[in-house]
Amino acid sequence: MAEVNIIRHRPGAVFCNPCEVITVDDDGKVVRLVEPSGNVGTQYANNIGAEWFGTVENLNAGLAQGKVHWSDVYKTDVMWTTPSADRDECDAFKNDFNGVYGAMINSATGGPLRSNRMARFTHQEGFPDPKALFEVQIKAAAGDVEIGGGKLDFGSWVDHQPSGASVMHKKGDEMITTLGPDVGKEMEFVLEEQYARPFAEAGVDFRKQTVFMEILVGVDDAPDQAWERIEAVRKVFEDYYGDDRPAGLIYPVSRIPNLDGVVEPQPRVVSGDVEILRSGTLEHGFSTWNAIRHGGITEVMVSAVGGDDGAAILDGVDARVKEAGGAGLKQNGIFNNAYIAAGSDSKANRDSLASFNPPFTKWYEGTAPSGRTAQYVGGIQQQGIAYGVSNRSIFA
């Protein structure tokens, strides 16, 4: 009989760090999943190299707590504080970060990272720690699973988690970085050429087997077009997937790593002996939740729930976990991703976070919270929503 054991290490007011999950499926296969909460490196000097060293140090502690290593990391989210609205400053920051990124991981681990990666410039407000130049979230897996190439291969089924992609591609000897001002055309190209085509070559139906998608839309080059762009991208997403809608979220970021592009989605796709369950309800263009069931284990992916009160949002997430067959967020939750809508007034942005966290903490009173990362962004799901939380939960 399948089992799921969730260990929320070092619980604090709003998150544990890390969250460790040990699963045993119906065939007796054992997998350990370890997810440190989002980490920064502000214990060291306020420059890219020093903060990245500190971030690696802090992430090392989370991995060690779960008895896994950097070679077990399969997913990496890099979130940069936007240095300014100026494209060249962002380009310099990105290049400086990438210059130390791989080298420091190799130094810390003795080998290259096997993980995918998705990066973005979030917002000039950055993160809950106002000194942080970036925040990094990683996920690791060990046991009866093989990782690499953007996949977790469990033998009977495969969890495909490729890196985020933009329109950047080679055409002959030319590197194409933009398709022009039509963001809908960008989204169509990425879905069809960057994802669907290679998945089809591997025998996977990308439209039918995508269970979750995070969609970034860059806006700093044209702030007045932010939500117009998002609605155009959302429409392409809705039309593309039709009734087989992934769960997920869409939100404005300052810029994506391809500074000439605007759109960067990242899908999660499953194949093999795995069942996909969809809620049958749509909100903001996404299925409110999707779940995957394999070997007696169910994992639920909850689309970002928006609102203006942390506790009410968690109530919404909790209801969706229960609707998917779980006992609830407190019992089954493993990770929350929190999004704080931010504008140009830094004090107002900081006050907003201070209003969000207390009811969030109160909601978890008496139990250990899931892992969490939080970031300031230009909005979440729809214009005017103050906060959003997406979640993953797991149960047998």
ZAMARGU-4260 file (C-alpha; in steps of 0.2 Angstrom, whole numbers, plus 5000, padded with zeros to 4 digits):
<rodrens>
0) 5000/5000/5000 | 5006/5017/4995 | 5013/5029/5009 | 5017/5048/5010 | 5027/5055/5024
5) 5029/5074/5025 | 5043/5081/5036 | 5043/5100/5038 | 5060/5104/5045 | 5063/5119/5055
10) 5046/5127/5054 | 5044/5146/5056 | 5030/5158/5056 | 5027/5157/5037 | 5037/5142/5030
15) 5047/5127/5035 | 5065/5125/5027 | 5066/5112/5019 | 5051/5102/5016 | 5055/5083/5014
20) 5043/5071/5007 | 5046/5052/5007 | 5035/5042/4996 | 5032/5023/4994 | 5022/5018/4979
25) 5011/5002/4977 | 5026/4993/4970 | 5037/4998/4985 | 5048/5011/4976 | 5054/5024/4987
30) 5058/5042/4982 | 5064/5056/4993 | 5059/5074/4988 | 5067/5089/4996 | 5062/5107/4993
35) 5071/5121/5003 | 5061/5137/5004 | 5067/5151/4993 | 5085/5156/4999 | 5095/5172/4999
40) 5113/5176/5003 | 5112/5192/5012 | 5123/5186/5027 | 5138/5191/5016 | 5142/5207/5006
45) 5129/5215/4995 | 5136/5210/4978 | 5132/5196/4966 | 5147/5185/4970 | 5145/5186/4989
50) 5127/5184/4989 | 5127/5169/4977 | 5140/5161/4989 | 5129/5164/5003 | 5114/5157/4994
55) 5123/5141/4989 | 5129/5140/5008 | 5111/5141/5014 | 5104/5130/5001 | 5117/5117/5005
60) 5110/5116/5023 | 5093/5113/5016 | 5099/5099/5005 | 5109/5091/5019 | 5094/5091/5030
65) 5085/5080/5018 | 5101/5069/5015 | 5102/5074/4996 | 5115/5083/4986 | 5116/5096/4972
70) 5118/5081/4960 | 5100/5077/4965 | 5093/5094/4961 | 5081/5094/4946 | 5073/5111/4946
75) 5080/5128/4949 | 5071/5145/4949 | 5082/5160/4949 | 5073/5176/4953 | 5083/5192/4951
80) 5079/5209/4959 | 5077/5221/4944 | 5091/5233/4946 | 5082/5247/4935 | 5070/5248/4921
85) 5086/5251/4909 | 5089/5236/4898 | 5108/5238/4898 | 5108/5237/4917 | 5098/5221/4917
90) 5109/5214/4904 | 5125/5218/4914 | 5117/5210/4930 | 5112/5194/4921 | 5129/5192/4913
95) 5138/5195/4930 | 5126/5182/4938 | 5129/5169/4925 | 5148/5172/4926 | 5148/5165/4944
100) 5133/5154/4944 | 5139/5138/4936 | 5157/5140/4943 | 5152/5141/4961 | 5140/5127/4960
105) 5154/5116/4952 | 5165/5122/4966 | 5153/5118/4980 | 5147/5101/4972 | 5162/5095/4963
110) 5152/5093/4947 | 5139/5102/4935 | 5121/5104/4940 | 5109/5092/4931 | 5094/5104/4934
115) 5083/5113/4923 | 5082/5132/4926 | 5070/5147/4924 | 5076/5164/4928 | 5068/5181/4927
120) 5069/5199/4933 | 5055/5200/4945 | 5052/5218/4951 | 5063/5233/4957 | 5055/5229/4975
125) 5064/5212/4975 | 5060/5201/4990 | 5055/5201/5008 | 5073/5203/5012 | 5076/5221/5005
130) 5094/5218/5003 | 5093/5203/4992 | 5099/5204/4975 | 5090/5188/4970 | 5082/5173/4978
135) 5084/5155/4972 | 5072/5140/4974 | 5078/5122/4971 | 5070/5105/4971 | 5079/5088/4973
140) 5074/5070/4971 | 5083/5054/4976 | 5079/5036/4977 | 5070/5025/4964 | 5071/5039/4951
145) 5083/5045/4937 | 5085/5064/4934 | 5093/5074/4920 | 5088/5082/4904 | 5073/5091/4911
150) 5065/5074/4917 | 5062/5063/4932 | 5061/5045/4926 | 5052/5034/4938 | 5052/5019/4927
155) 5034/5017/4924 | 5031/5035/4921 | 5040/5051/4917 | 5039/5069/4925 | 5045/5081/4911
160) 5050/5098/4918 | 5060/5107/4905 | 5068/5124/4907 | 5058/5139/4903 | 5059/5144/4884
165) 5057/5160/4874 | 5057/5163/4856 | 5076/5163/4855 | 5082/5150/4842 | 5094/5148/4828
170) 5089/5150/4810 | 5104/5144/4800 | 5119/5154/4807 | 5107/5168/4814 | 5102/5169/4832
175) 5083/5175/4832 | 5079/5184/4849 | 5062/5192/4844 | 5047/5189/4832 | 5042/5208/4833
180) 5029/5216/4844 | 5015/5202/4843 | 5016/5194/4860 | 5002/5181/4855 | 5013/5176/4840
185) 5028/5174/4853 | 5017/5162/4864 | 5011/5152/4849 | 5029/5150/4843 | 5036/5144/4860
190) 5021/5132/4863 | 5023/5124/4846 | 5041/5125/4841 | 5050/5125/4858 | 5039/5113/4867
195) 5026/5103/4856 | 5038/5098/4842 | 5052/5091/4853 | 5039/5082/4864 | 5030/5075/4849
200) 5047/5068/4843 | 5048/5059/4860 | 5030/5052/4858 | 5022/5064/4870 | 5006/5074/4866
205) 5011/5091/4873 | 4993/5098/4872 | 4985/5083/4881 | 4998/5079/4894 | 5003/5096/4901
210) 4997/5097/4919 | 5004/5114/4925 | 5011/5130/4917 | 5019/5145/4924 | 5019/5160/4911
215) 5030/5175/4913 | 5027/5191/4903 | 5040/5205/4902 | 5033/5222/4904 | 5047/5235/4908
220) 5050/5240/4890 | 5031/5245/4889 | 5023/5246/4906 | 5007/5254/4899 | 5005/5238/4889
225) 5007/5226/4903 | 4989/5219/4905 | 4986/5220/4887 | 5000/5209/4884 | 4995/5197/4897
230) 4977/5195/4890 | 4984/5192/4873 | 4995/5178/4880 | 4981/5171/4890 | 4970/5170/4875
235) 4983/5160/4865 | 4985/5149/4880 | 4966/5146/4882 | 4964/5142/4863 | 4979/5131/4862
240) 4974/5119/4876 | 4955/5120/4875 | 4947/5107/4886 | 4964/5100/4892 | 4968/5115/4902
245) 4984/5115/4913 | 4983/5122/4931 | 4995/5137/4933 | 4998/5155/4934 | 5002/5171/4923
250) 5010/5187/4929 | 5020/5202/4924 | 5039/5202/4927 | 5051/5216/4923 | 5060/5206/4910
255) 5064/5188/4905 | 5082/5182/4902 | 5080/5185/4883 | 5079/5204/4884 | 5073/5205/4867
260) 5058/5194/4870 | 5042/5196/4881 | 5035/5179/4884 | 5043/5164/4894 | 5032/5149/4899
265) 5038/5134/4908 | 5027/5118/4907 | 5026/5102/4917 | 5021/5087/4907 | 5019/5069/4912
270) 5019/5053/4901 | 5018/5034/4904 | 5008/5025/4917 | 5001/5040/4926 | 4983/5047/4927
275) 4979/5066/4924 | 4965/5073/4934 | 4958/5090/4930 | 4946/5100/4941 | 4933/5104/4928
280) 4933/5122/4933 | 4942/5136/4925 | 4948/5152/4933 | 4959/5166/4925 | 4961/5154/4910
285) 4968/5139/4920 | 4961/5123/4928 | 4959/5128/4946 | 4969/5112/4950 | 4976/5097/4942
290) 4982/5081/4949 | 4993/5067/4944 | 4990/5049/4951 | 5003/5035/4950 | 5006/5020/4960
295) 4993/5025/4973 | 5001/5042/4976 | 4992/5058/4971 | 5000/5075/4969 | 4989/5091/4967
300) 4995/5107/4958 | 4984/5121/4964 | 4983/5137/4952 | 4987/5153/4960 | 4973/5158/4971
305) 4971/5177/4972 | 4964/5189/4985 | 4967/5203/4997 | 4969/5192/5013 | 4982/5179/5016
310) 4970/5168/5027 | 4956/5169/5014 | 4968/5164/5000 | 4974/5149/5010 | 4956/5144/5013
315) 4954/5144/4995 | 4970/5133/4992 | 4964/5121/5006 | 4947/5119/4998 | 4955/5114/4981
320) 4966/5102/4989 | 4951/5094/4998 | 4941/5094/4981 | 4956/5084/4973 | 4954/5071/4986
325) 4966/5076/5000 | 4964/5079/5018 | 4968/5098/5016 | 4983/5110/5015 | 4989/5108/5033
330) 4990/5089/5031 | 4996/5087/5013 | 5004/5104/5008 | 5022/5103/5003 | 5026/5120/4995
335) 5017/5137/4993 | 5023/5150/4980 | 5017/5168/4986 | 5016/5183/4975 | 5014/5201/4981
340) 5008/5213/4969 | 5020/5229/4969 | 5020/5246/4962 | 5032/5261/4962 | 5029/5265/4980
345) 5042/5255/4990 | 5034/5259/5007 | 5017/5254/5001 | 5025/5238/4994 | 5033/5234/5011
350) 5017/5238/5021 | 5008/5226/5009 | 5019/5212/5014 | 5017/5216/5032 | 4998/5215/5030
355) 4999/5198/5021 | 5010/5188/5033 | 5001/5189/5050 | 4985/5181/5044 | 4995/5169/5034
360) 5004/5164/5050 | 4988/5164/5060 | 4980/5152/5048 | 4995/5139/5051 | 4994/5141/5070
365) 4996/5125/5078 | 5004/5116/5064 | 5020/5117/5053 | 5018/5127/5037 | 5024/5121/5020
370) 5039/5127/5012 | 5038/5144/5004 | 5045/5157/4992 | 5039/5175/4991 | 5042/5188/4978
375) 5036/5205/4973 | 5029/5205/4955 | 5019/5218/4945 | 5003/5208/4948 | 4996/5190/4948
380) 4983/5182/4937 | 4972/5197/4935 | 4974/5216/4936 | 4970/5222/4953 | 4973/5206/4963
385) 4984/5210/4978 | 4991/5193/4983 | 4992/5176/4975 | 4997/5159/4982 | 5000/5143/4971
390) 5003/5126/4980 | 5008/5108/4978 | 5001/5095/4989 | 5004/5076/4990 | 4995/5061/4998
395) 4992/5043/4996
</rodrens>
